[in-house]
Amino acid sequence: MKSIFDHQAKEEIINRIDQLTTKSSAQWGKMNSGQMLWHCQYPLKIAIKNENLGNGKFFMKLFKKTLYSDQPFKKNLPTAKGLVAIEQKDFDSEKSKIIDLIEQTHQLKDRTEWNPHPLFGSFTAEQWGILEYKHLDHHLTQFGV
């Protein structure tokens, strides 16, 4: 499984983001490309800040293994309320922000201490890398890039 901590995988993700435009349309879901870029920033921020926000809820832990398995995420999975992009987002600004966050996350490849994810609990560094790649891949696939 690919990881955001792998240089080639990181570059692949950034190259795919560079293929997006304001006219890129989703193959499923309701977000436009700017909203998707905004939405994808939150999981990266969780990893970068390494804040201890408490352990995940029990029922979310039941789905935890799917986050870093070889199986792609299913289309139209529910999104946490605070991560639903309702307002329009500035595409260029969100693109710049997410590329910066991807670069920052990639630099964490040697971090040894990871606080738990606020919904899913503890992950190893390897699992964090896969999760971050997989989430970005899912949404870039959503937009055909």
DSSP file with accessible surface (Angstrom, degrees, kcal/mol):
  #  RESIDUE AA STRUCTURE BP1 BP2  ACC     N-H-->O    O-->H-N    N-H-->O    O-->H-N    TCO  KAPPA ALPHA  PHI   PSI    X-CA   Y-CA   Z-CA
    1    1 A M              0   0  101      0, 0.0     2,-0.1     0, 0.0    69,-0.1   0.000 360.0 360.0 360.0 140.0    0.0    0.0    0.0
    2    2 A K        -     0   0  101    128,-0.1     2,-0.4     7,-0.0   132,-0.2  -0.372 360.0-157.2 -74.4 155.1    1.3    3.5   -0.8
    3    3 A S    >   -     0   0   22    130,-0.1     3,-1.9   129,-0.1     7,-0.3  -0.982  27.3-131.4-135.2 143.3    2.1    6.0    1.9
    4    4 A I  T 3  S+     0   0    0    125,-2.1     6,-0.1    -2,-0.4   105,-0.1   0.714 109.1  66.5 -63.7 -17.3    2.3    9.8    1.9
    5    5 A F  T 3  S+     0   0   25    121,-0.1     2,-0.5   120,-0.1    -1,-0.3   0.602  81.7  89.7 -80.6 -12.6    5.7    9.2    3.6
    6    6 A D  S <> S-     0   0   79     -3,-1.9     4,-2.6     1,-0.1     5,-0.2  -0.762  77.8-139.0 -84.7 129.2    7.1    7.6    0.4
    7    7 A H  H  > S+     0   0  106     -2,-0.5     4,-2.6     1,-0.2     5,-0.2   0.905 101.0  48.1 -57.1 -45.3    8.6   10.3   -1.8
    8    8 A Q  H  > S+     0   0  153      1,-0.2     4,-2.4     2,-0.2    -1,-0.2   0.905 112.2  48.8 -64.6 -40.6    7.2    8.9   -5.1
    9    9 A A  H  > S+     0   0    2     -6,-0.2     4,-2.2     2,-0.2    -1,-0.2   0.908 111.4  50.2 -65.8 -40.6    3.7    8.5   -3.6
   10   10 A K  H  X S+     0   0    8     -4,-2.6     4,-2.3    -7,-0.3    -2,-0.2   0.941 112.1  47.1 -61.7 -46.7    3.8   12.1   -2.3
   11   11 A E  H  X S+     0   0   60     -4,-2.6     4,-2.8    -5,-0.2    -2,-0.2   0.892 109.5  54.5 -64.0 -38.0    5.0   13.4   -5.7
   12   12 A E  H  X S+     0   0   46     -4,-2.4     4,-2.2     2,-0.2    -1,-0.2   0.935 109.0  48.1 -59.5 -46.3    2.2   11.4   -7.4
   13   13 A I  H  X S+     0   0    0     -4,-2.2     4,-2.4     2,-0.2    -2,-0.2   0.935 112.5  48.0 -61.9 -45.5   -0.4   13.0   -5.2
   14   14 A I  H  X S+     0   0   13     -4,-2.3     4,-2.4     1,-0.2    -1,-0.2   0.921 110.6  51.7 -64.4 -40.7    0.9   16.5   -5.9
   15   15 A N  H  X S+     0   0   85     -4,-2.8     4,-0.7     1,-0.2    -1,-0.2   0.889 109.9  49.7 -62.5 -37.8    1.0   15.8   -9.6
   16   16 A R  H >X S+     0   0   28     -4,-2.2     3,-0.8     2,-0.2     4,-0.5   0.900 108.7  51.8 -67.5 -40.4   -2.6   14.7   -9.5
   17   17 A I  H >< S+     0   0    1     -4,-2.4     3,-1.6     1,-0.2    -2,-0.2   0.909 104.1  58.6 -60.9 -39.0   -3.6   17.8   -7.6
   18   18 A D  H 3< S+     0   0   80     -4,-2.4    -1,-0.2     1,-0.3    -2,-0.2   0.727  99.3  59.1 -64.0 -20.0   -1.9   19.9  -10.3
   19   19 A Q  H << S+     0   0  120     -3,-0.8    -1,-0.3    -4,-0.7    -2,-0.2   0.648  87.4  97.6 -81.5 -16.2   -4.2   18.3  -12.9
   20   20 A L    <<  +     0   0    4     -3,-1.6     2,-0.3    -4,-0.5   124,-0.0  -0.412  50.8 179.4 -70.9 150.0   -7.3   19.6  -11.0
   21   21 A T    >   -     0   0   67     -2,-0.1     3,-1.2     1,-0.0    12,-0.2  -0.867  47.4 -98.4-136.6 175.1   -9.0   22.8  -12.2
   22   22 A T  T 3  S+     0   0   96     -2,-0.3    11,-0.3     1,-0.2    12,-0.2   0.729 125.3  55.3 -66.4 -19.3  -12.0   24.8  -11.1
   23   23 A K  T 3  S+     0   0  183      9,-0.1    -1,-0.2    10,-0.1     2,-0.2   0.506  77.6 115.8 -92.9  -4.8  -13.8   23.0  -13.9
   24   24 A S    <   -     0   0   24     -3,-1.2     9,-0.6     1,-0.0     2,-0.4  -0.447  55.1-154.0 -63.7 131.9  -13.0   19.5  -12.7
   25   25 A S        -     0   0   90    118,-0.2     2,-0.2    -2,-0.2     7,-0.1  -0.863  14.0-109.4-116.1 149.8  -16.2   17.8  -11.7
   26   26 A A        -     0   0   30      5,-0.4   117,-0.2    -2,-0.4     3,-0.1  -0.460   8.8-150.1 -74.1 141.4  -16.8   15.0   -9.2
   27   27 A Q  S    S+     0   0  127    115,-3.2     2,-0.3     1,-0.2    -1,-0.1   0.585  87.9   5.8 -84.0 -14.2  -17.8   11.6  -10.5
   28   28 A W  S    S+     0   0   29    114,-0.3    -1,-0.2     3,-0.1     3,-0.2  -0.960 107.2  37.4-155.7 165.2  -19.8   11.1   -7.2
   29   29 A G  S    S-     0   0   42     -2,-0.3    -3,-0.1     1,-0.1    46,-0.0  -0.179  80.7 -88.4  81.7-175.8  -20.7   13.3   -4.3
   30   30 A K  S    S+     0   0  207      2,-0.1    -1,-0.1    -2,-0.0     2,-0.1   0.488  81.9 106.2-114.8  -8.6  -21.6   17.0   -4.0
   31   31 A M        -     0   0   32     -3,-0.2    -5,-0.4     4,-0.1     2,-0.2  -0.435  57.2-139.8 -77.1 150.8  -18.3   18.8   -3.6
   32   32 A N     >  -     0   0   49     -2,-0.1     4,-2.4    -7,-0.1     5,-0.2  -0.472  40.1 -91.7 -92.1 178.8  -16.6   20.9   -6.2
   33   33 A S  H  > S+     0   0    2     -9,-0.6     4,-2.1   -11,-0.3     5,-0.2   0.879 125.5  49.6 -65.2 -37.6  -12.8   20.7   -6.6
   34   34 A G  H  > S+     0   0    1      2,-0.2     4,-1.9     1,-0.2    -1,-0.2   0.912 111.8  48.8 -65.6 -41.1  -12.1   23.7   -4.3
   35   35 A Q  H  > S+     0   0   13      2,-0.2     4,-2.8     1,-0.2    -2,-0.2   0.895 109.6  52.7 -65.3 -38.7  -14.3   22.2   -1.6
   36   36 A M  H  X S+     0   0    2     -4,-2.4     4,-2.4     2,-0.2    -2,-0.2   0.927 107.8  50.5 -63.7 -43.1  -12.6   18.8   -1.9
   37   37 A L  H  < S+     0   0    1     -4,-2.1     4,-0.5     1,-0.2    -1,-0.2   0.909 112.5  47.5 -62.5 -38.8   -9.2   20.4   -1.5
   38   38 A W  H >X S+     0   0   68     -4,-1.9     3,-1.3     1,-0.2     4,-0.6   0.942 111.2  51.2 -64.0 -47.8  -10.4   22.1    1.6
   39   39 A H  H >< S+     0   0    8     -4,-2.8     3,-0.9     1,-0.3    -2,-0.2   0.881 105.5  56.0 -57.4 -41.3  -12.0   18.9    3.0
   40   40 A C  T 3X S+     0   0    1     -4,-2.4     4,-0.7     1,-0.2    -1,-0.3   0.608  92.9  72.0 -73.2  -9.2   -8.8   16.9    2.5
   41   41 A Q  H <> S+     0   0    4     -3,-1.3     4,-2.3    -4,-0.5    -1,-0.2   0.843  82.4  69.1 -75.1 -31.9   -6.8   19.3    4.6
   42   42 A Y  H <X S+     0   0   98     -3,-0.9     4,-2.1    -4,-0.6     5,-0.2   0.925  97.2  48.2 -60.0 -49.2   -8.2   18.2    8.0
   43   43 A P  H  > S+     0   0   16      0, 0.0     4,-1.8     0, 0.0    -1,-0.2   0.891 112.6  50.9 -60.7 -34.6   -6.7   14.7    8.2
   44   44 A L  H  X S+     0   0    0     -4,-0.7     4,-2.7     1,-0.2    -2,-0.2   0.916 108.2  52.0 -66.1 -40.5   -3.3   16.1    7.3
   45   45 A K  H  X S+     0   0   81     -4,-2.3     4,-2.5     1,-0.2     5,-0.3   0.868 105.4  55.7 -64.1 -36.6   -3.7   18.8   10.0
   46   46 A I  H  X>S+     0   0   15     -4,-2.1     4,-1.4    -5,-0.2     5,-0.5   0.945 112.0  42.7 -60.5 -46.5   -4.5   16.1   12.6
   47   47 A A  H  <5S+     0   0    0     -4,-1.8    -2,-0.2    -5,-0.2    -1,-0.2   0.933 115.6  48.4 -66.4 -44.9   -1.3   14.3   11.8
   48   48 A I  H  <5S+     0   0   32     -4,-2.7    -2,-0.2     1,-0.2    -1,-0.2   0.936 114.1  43.9 -63.3 -48.7    0.9   17.4   11.6
   49   49 A K  H  <5S-     0   0  129     -4,-2.5    -1,-0.2    -5,-0.2    -2,-0.2   0.764  86.9-156.6 -70.9 -25.9   -0.3   18.9   14.9
   50   50 A N  T  <5 +     0   0   34     -4,-1.4     2,-0.3    -5,-0.3    -3,-0.1   0.863  27.5 172.1  52.1  37.1   -0.1   15.6   16.7
   51   51 A E      < -     0   0   99     -5,-0.5     2,-1.1    64,-0.1    -1,-0.2  -0.583  37.2-126.7 -77.5 141.0   -2.6   16.9   19.2
   52   52 A N        +     0   0  104     -2,-0.3     3,-0.1     1,-0.1    65,-0.1  -0.775  37.8 165.9 -88.7 102.7   -4.0   14.5   21.7
   53   53 A L        -     0   0   84     -2,-1.1    -1,-0.1    63,-0.6    64,-0.1   0.182  53.6 -95.8-102.9  13.4   -7.7   14.9   21.2
   54   54 A G        -     0   0   31     62,-0.1    -1,-0.4     2,-0.0    67,-0.2  -0.158  55.5 -48.8  95.9 168.2   -8.6   11.8   23.2
   55   55 A N        -     0   0  114      1,-0.1     3,-0.1    -3,-0.1    65,-0.0  -0.392  62.6 -99.8 -76.8 157.1   -9.4    8.3   22.1
   56   56 A G        -     0   0   11     61,-0.2    63,-0.2     1,-0.1    64,-0.2  -0.178  42.1 -90.8 -71.2 163.7  -11.8    7.5   19.3
   57   57 A K    >>  -     0   0  126     62,-0.6     4,-1.5    61,-0.1     3,-0.6  -0.512  37.5-118.2 -73.5 146.4  -15.4    6.4   19.7
   58   58 A F  H >> S+     0   0  156      1,-0.2     4,-0.9     2,-0.2     3,-0.6   0.900 110.5  51.5 -56.3 -47.6  -15.8    2.6   20.0
   59   59 A F  H 34 S+     0   0  116      1,-0.3     3,-0.5     2,-0.2     4,-0.4   0.844 106.9  55.1 -65.9 -27.6  -18.0    2.2   16.9
   60   60 A M  H X4 S+     0   0   40     -3,-0.6     3,-1.3     1,-0.2     4,-0.4   0.861  99.3  61.5 -70.5 -32.1  -15.5    4.1   14.8
   61   61 A K  H X< S+     0   0   83     -4,-1.5     3,-0.9    -3,-0.6     4,-0.4   0.782  91.3  67.7 -66.0 -23.1  -12.8    1.7   15.9
   62   62 A L  T 3< S+     0   0  118     -4,-0.9    -1,-0.3    -3,-0.5     3,-0.2   0.799 105.9  41.1 -65.0 -27.0  -14.7   -1.1   14.2
   63   63 A F  T X> S+     0   0  117     -3,-1.3     3,-1.1    -4,-0.4     4,-0.6   0.424  86.7 103.0 -97.5  -0.5  -14.0    0.5   10.9
   64   64 A K  H X> S+     0   0   39     -3,-0.9     3,-1.8    -4,-0.4     4,-0.5   0.870  72.7  57.1 -55.4 -45.4  -10.4    1.4   11.6
   65   65 A K  H >4 S+     0   0  158     -4,-0.4     3,-0.9     1,-0.3     4,-0.4   0.814  98.2  62.4 -62.4 -27.0   -8.7   -1.4    9.7
   66   66 A T  H <4 S+     0   0   72     -3,-1.1     3,-0.4     1,-0.2    -1,-0.3   0.747  91.2  69.5 -68.8 -19.6  -10.4   -0.3    6.5
   67   67 A L  H << S+     0   0   18     -3,-1.8    -1,-0.2    -4,-0.6    -2,-0.2   0.790 115.1  21.6 -69.5 -28.5   -8.6    3.0    6.8
   68   68 A Y  S << S+     0   0   49     -3,-0.9    -1,-0.2    -4,-0.5    -2,-0.2   0.183  99.3 110.8-127.3  20.4   -5.2    1.5    6.0
   69   69 A S  S    S-     0   0   36     -4,-0.4    -3,-0.0    -3,-0.4    -4,-0.0  -0.326  81.3-106.1 -83.5 174.5   -6.2   -1.8    4.2
   70   70 A D  S    S+     0   0  121     -2,-0.1    -1,-0.1   -69,-0.1    -4,-0.1   0.625  92.2 100.1 -75.4 -13.0   -5.6   -2.4    0.5
   71   71 A Q  S    S-     0   0  137      1,-0.1    -2,-0.2    -5,-0.0     3,-0.1  -0.572  77.6-121.4 -77.5 132.4   -9.3   -1.9   -0.2
   72   72 A P        -     0   0   97      0, 0.0     2,-0.1     0, 0.0    -1,-0.1  -0.316  35.1 -94.4 -67.1 156.4  -10.3    1.5   -1.6
   73   73 A F        -     0   0   32     61,-0.2     2,-0.1     1,-0.1    -6,-0.0  -0.417  45.0-109.0 -65.1 147.6  -12.8    3.6    0.3
   74   74 A K    >   -     0   0  158      1,-0.1     3,-0.8    -2,-0.1    -1,-0.1  -0.448  36.8-101.0 -75.4 151.8  -16.4    3.2   -0.9
   75   75 A K  T 3  S+     0   0  131      1,-0.2    -1,-0.1    -2,-0.1   -46,-0.0  -0.397  99.9  17.6 -70.3 149.2  -18.0    6.0   -2.8
   76   76 A N  T 3  S+     0   0  109      1,-0.2    -1,-0.2    -2,-0.1     3,-0.1   0.760  78.1 168.5  61.8  30.9  -20.4    8.3   -0.9
   77   77 A L    <   -     0   0   87     -3,-0.8    -1,-0.2     1,-0.1    -4,-0.0  -0.427  46.2 -93.2 -65.6 149.0  -19.3    7.4    2.6
   78   78 A P        -     0   0  125      0, 0.0     2,-0.4     0, 0.0    -1,-0.1  -0.325  39.6-140.5 -65.0 148.8  -20.7    9.7    5.2
   79   79 A T        -     0   0   59     -3,-0.1     5,-0.1     2,-0.0     0, 0.0  -0.902  25.1 -99.5-111.9 140.5  -18.5   12.7    6.2
   80   80 A A    >   -     0   0   51     -2,-0.4     3,-2.3     1,-0.1     4,-0.3  -0.299  40.0-115.2 -55.3 139.0  -18.1   14.1    9.7
   81   81 A K  G >  S+     0   0  197      1,-0.3     3,-1.4     2,-0.2    -1,-0.1   0.852 112.8  52.6 -49.6 -45.2  -20.4   17.1   10.0
   82   82 A G  G 3  S+     0   0   65      1,-0.3    -1,-0.3     3,-0.0    -2,-0.1   0.618 106.3  55.5 -70.9 -10.0  -17.5   19.6   10.5
   83   83 A L  G <  S+     0   0   32     -3,-2.3     2,-0.6     2,-0.1    -1,-0.3   0.351  77.1 109.4-105.3   4.7  -15.8   18.4    7.3
   84   84 A V    <   -     0   0   68     -3,-1.4     2,-0.8    -4,-0.3    -3,-0.0  -0.733  67.2-138.1 -82.2 120.7  -18.7   18.9    5.0
   85   85 A A        +     0   0   11     -2,-0.6   -50,-0.1     1,-0.2     4,-0.1  -0.711  37.5 158.5 -83.3 109.1  -17.8   21.8    2.7
   86   86 A I        +     0   0  140     -2,-0.8    -1,-0.2     2,-0.1     2,-0.1   0.842  55.4  63.2 -96.5 -45.0  -21.0   23.9    2.4
   87   87 A E  S    S-     0   0  134      1,-0.1     2,-0.1   -52,-0.1     0, 0.0  -0.406  94.9 -97.0 -80.8 158.4  -19.5   27.3    1.3
   88   88 A Q        -     0   0  140     -2,-0.1     2,-0.3   -54,-0.0    -1,-0.1  -0.410  40.6-149.9 -68.2 147.7  -17.6   27.9   -1.9
   89   89 A K        -     0   0   45     -2,-0.1     2,-0.7    -4,-0.1   -54,-0.2  -0.928  21.6-107.7-122.2 148.1  -13.8   27.7   -1.5
   90   90 A D     >  -     0   0  100     -2,-0.3     4,-2.6     1,-0.2     5,-0.3  -0.660  29.3-152.4 -76.3 113.1  -11.2   29.6   -3.4
   91   91 A F  H  > S+     0   0   18     -2,-0.7     4,-2.7     1,-0.2     5,-0.2   0.910  90.0  47.3 -55.2 -51.7   -9.6   26.9   -5.6
   92   92 A D  H  > S+     0   0  113      1,-0.2     4,-2.2     2,-0.2    -1,-0.2   0.903 114.0  47.8 -62.3 -40.7   -6.1   28.4   -5.9
   93   93 A S  H  > S+     0   0   45      2,-0.2     4,-2.4     1,-0.2    -1,-0.2   0.932 114.0  46.0 -64.7 -46.5   -5.9   29.1   -2.2
   94   94 A E  H  X S+     0   0   12     -4,-2.6     4,-2.5     2,-0.2     5,-0.2   0.883 111.2  53.4 -67.0 -34.8   -7.0   25.6   -1.2
   95   95 A K  H  X S+     0   0   44     -4,-2.7     4,-2.1    -5,-0.3     5,-0.2   0.939 110.4  46.6 -64.4 -45.7   -4.7   24.1   -3.7
   96   96 A S  H  X S+     0   0   81     -4,-2.2     4,-2.1    -5,-0.2    -2,-0.2   0.925 113.1  49.9 -62.0 -43.9   -1.7   25.9   -2.3
   97   97 A K  H  X S+     0   0   95     -4,-2.4     4,-2.4     1,-0.2    -2,-0.2   0.912 111.0  47.7 -63.0 -44.2   -2.7   25.1    1.3
   98   98 A I  H  X S+     0   0    1     -4,-2.5     4,-2.6     2,-0.2    -1,-0.2   0.905 109.9  51.6 -71.0 -36.2   -3.1   21.3    0.7
   99   99 A I  H  X S+     0   0   36     -4,-2.1     4,-2.4    -5,-0.2    -1,-0.2   0.937 111.1  49.1 -63.5 -41.8    0.2   21.0   -1.2
  100  100 A D  H  X S+     0   0   90     -4,-2.1     4,-2.5    -5,-0.2    -2,-0.2   0.927 111.7  48.8 -61.2 -43.5    1.9   22.7    1.7
  101  101 A L  H  X S+     0   0   17     -4,-2.4     4,-2.7     2,-0.2    -2,-0.2   0.875 109.2  52.7 -65.9 -36.2    0.2   20.4    4.2
  102  102 A I  H  X S+     0   0    0     -4,-2.6     4,-2.7     2,-0.2    -1,-0.2   0.932 110.4  47.9 -63.6 -44.5    1.2   17.3    2.1
  103  103 A E  H  X S+     0   0   64     -4,-2.4     4,-1.6     1,-0.2    -2,-0.2   0.922 112.9  48.3 -62.0 -43.8    4.8   18.5    2.2
  104  104 A Q  H  < S+     0   0   73     -4,-2.5     4,-0.4     1,-0.2    -2,-0.2   0.914 112.2  48.8 -62.5 -43.1    4.7   19.1    5.9
  105  105 A T  H >< S+     0   0    0     -4,-2.7     3,-1.8     1,-0.2    -2,-0.2   0.922 107.1  55.6 -63.6 -43.9    3.1   15.6    6.5
  106  106 A H  H >< S+     0   0    7     -4,-2.7     3,-1.6     1,-0.3    -1,-0.2   0.875 100.0  60.9 -56.9 -36.5    5.7   13.9    4.3
  107  107 A Q  G >< S+     0   0  124     -4,-1.6     3,-0.5     1,-0.3    -1,-0.3   0.651  91.5  69.3 -67.2 -12.8    8.4   15.5    6.5
  108  108 A L  G X   +     0   0   32     -3,-1.8     3,-2.6    -4,-0.4    -1,-0.3   0.376  62.8 111.9 -85.9   6.5    7.0   13.6    9.5
  109  109 A K  G <  S+     0   0   80     -3,-1.6    -1,-0.2     1,-0.3    -2,-0.1   0.744  79.7  45.3 -56.5 -24.4    8.1   10.2    8.2
  110  110 A D  G <  S+     0   0  136     -3,-0.5    -1,-0.3    15,-0.0    -2,-0.1   0.372  81.2 126.0-101.2   4.9   10.6    9.8   10.9
  111  111 A R    <   -     0   0   59     -3,-2.6    14,-0.1     1,-0.1     3,-0.1  -0.396  37.6-171.9 -62.6 138.0    8.4   10.9   13.8
  112  112 A T        +     0   0  125      1,-0.1     2,-0.6    -2,-0.1    -1,-0.1   0.676  65.1  64.3-105.7 -22.5    8.3    8.2   16.5
  113  113 A E        +     0   0  146     11,-0.1     2,-0.4    12,-0.0    -1,-0.1  -0.921  59.6 175.9-109.5 121.9    5.5    9.6   18.8
  114  114 A W        -     0   0   36     -2,-0.6     9,-0.1     9,-0.1     3,-0.1  -0.989  20.6-142.1-126.0 125.9    2.0    9.8   17.4
  115  115 A N        -     0   0   53     -2,-0.4     8,-0.2   -68,-0.1   -64,-0.1  -0.459  40.4 -85.1 -78.4 160.2   -1.0   10.9   19.4
  116  116 A P        -     0   0   15      0, 0.0   -63,-0.6     0, 0.0     6,-0.3  -0.269  41.0-106.8 -67.5 150.5   -4.3    9.1   18.7
  117  117 A H  B  >  -A  121   0A  16      4,-3.1     4,-1.8     1,-0.1   -61,-0.2  -0.521  31.7-120.8 -68.3 142.2   -6.7   10.1   15.9
  118  118 A P  T  4 S+     0   0   28      0, 0.0   -61,-0.1     0, 0.0    -1,-0.1   0.767 106.4  22.9 -64.6 -23.0   -9.7   11.9   17.5
  119  119 A L  T  4 S+     0   0   50    -63,-0.2   -62,-0.6     2,-0.1   -59,-0.2   0.740 131.8  34.4-108.5 -31.5  -12.1    9.3   16.0
  120  120 A F  T  4 S-     0   0   28      1,-0.3     2,-0.1   -64,-0.2   -65,-0.1   0.464  92.2-138.4-111.3  -3.6  -10.2    6.2   15.3
  121  121 A G  B  <  +A  117   0A   1     -4,-1.8    -4,-3.1   -67,-0.2    -1,-0.3  -0.432  56.2   7.9  84.0-153.9   -7.6    6.0   18.1
  122  122 A S        +     0   0   72     -6,-0.3     2,-0.3    -2,-0.1    -7,-0.1  -0.341  56.7 179.5 -75.1 142.9   -4.0    5.0   17.8
  123  123 A F        -     0   0   13     -8,-0.2     2,-0.1    -9,-0.1    -9,-0.1  -0.973  25.9-123.2-132.0 150.9   -2.1    4.4   14.5
  124  124 A T     >  -     0   0   71     -2,-0.3     4,-2.6     1,-0.1     5,-0.2  -0.412  37.6-102.7 -79.0 168.9    1.5    3.5   13.8
  125  125 A A  H  > S+     0   0   31      1,-0.2     4,-2.4     2,-0.2     5,-0.2   0.920 125.4  52.8 -58.9 -42.0    3.5    5.8   11.6
  126  126 A E  H  > S+     0   0  141      1,-0.2     4,-2.1     2,-0.2    -1,-0.2   0.923 109.6  47.8 -60.4 -44.0    3.1    3.3    8.8
  127  127 A Q  H  > S+     0   0   39      1,-0.2     4,-2.8     2,-0.2    -1,-0.2   0.898 109.7  52.7 -65.6 -40.3   -0.7    3.4    9.3
  128  128 A W  H  X S+     0   0    2     -4,-2.6     4,-2.6     2,-0.2     5,-0.2   0.933 109.7  49.6 -58.6 -46.4   -0.8    7.2    9.4
  129  129 A G  H  X S+     0   0    0     -4,-2.4  -125,-2.1     1,-0.2     4,-2.0   0.906 113.6  44.7 -61.5 -42.2    1.1    7.3    6.1
  130  130 A I  H  X S+     0   0   13     -4,-2.1     4,-3.2  -127,-0.2     5,-0.2   0.930 112.5  51.9 -67.2 -46.1   -1.2    4.9    4.4
  131  131 A L  H  X S+     0   0   13     -4,-2.8     4,-2.4     1,-0.2     5,-0.2   0.931 110.8  47.5 -56.6 -47.4   -4.3    6.6    5.8
  132  132 A E  H  X S+     0   0    1     -4,-2.6     4,-1.9    -5,-0.2    -1,-0.2   0.931 115.6  44.7 -63.7 -44.1   -3.2   10.0    4.5
  133  133 A Y  H  X S+     0   0    9     -4,-2.0     4,-3.1    -5,-0.2     5,-0.2   0.944 113.2  51.0 -62.1 -47.3   -2.4    8.7    1.1
  134  134 A K  H  X S+     0   0    4     -4,-3.2     4,-2.5  -132,-0.2   -61,-0.2   0.885 109.2  49.6 -62.7 -39.7   -5.6    6.7    0.8
  135  135 A H  H  X S+     0   0   25     -4,-2.4     4,-1.9    -5,-0.2    -1,-0.2   0.939 114.4  44.8 -65.7 -45.5   -7.8    9.6    1.7
  136  136 A L  H  X S+     0   0    4     -4,-1.9     4,-2.6    -5,-0.2     5,-0.2   0.930 113.2  51.0 -63.5 -44.4   -6.2   11.9   -0.8
  137  137 A D  H  X S+     0   0   41     -4,-3.1     4,-2.7     1,-0.2     5,-0.2   0.917 107.3  54.6 -58.6 -43.5   -6.2    9.1   -3.5
  138  138 A H  H  X S+     0   0   20     -4,-2.5     4,-1.8    -5,-0.2    -1,-0.2   0.935 113.1  40.6 -57.6 -47.8  -10.0    8.5   -2.8
  139  139 A H  H  X S+     0   0   12     -4,-1.9     4,-1.1     2,-0.2    -1,-0.2   0.848 113.5  52.2 -76.9 -30.1  -10.9   12.2   -3.4
  140  140 A L  H  <>S+     0   0    3     -4,-2.6     5,-2.5     2,-0.2     3,-0.4   0.911 110.3  49.8 -70.0 -36.9   -8.6   12.7   -6.4
  141  141 A T  H ><5S+     0   0   59     -4,-2.7     3,-2.0    -5,-0.2    -2,-0.2   0.892 102.9  61.6 -62.9 -38.5  -10.1    9.6   -8.0
  142  142 A Q  H 3<5S+     0   0    4     -4,-1.8  -115,-3.2     1,-0.3  -114,-0.3   0.852 108.7  43.0 -54.2 -34.5  -13.5   11.2   -7.2
  143  143 A F  T 3<5S-     0   0    9     -4,-1.1    -1,-0.3    -3,-0.4    -2,-0.2   0.220 120.2-108.7-101.7  15.1  -12.4   14.0   -9.5
  144  144 A G  T < 5       0   0   46     -3,-2.0    -3,-0.2     1,-0.2    -2,-0.1   0.701 360.0 360.0  73.0  19.8  -11.0   11.8  -12.2
  145  145 A V      <       0   0   31     -5,-2.5    -1,-0.2    -6,-0.1    -2,-0.2  -0.876 360.0 360.0-121.4 360.0   -7.3   12.6  -11.6
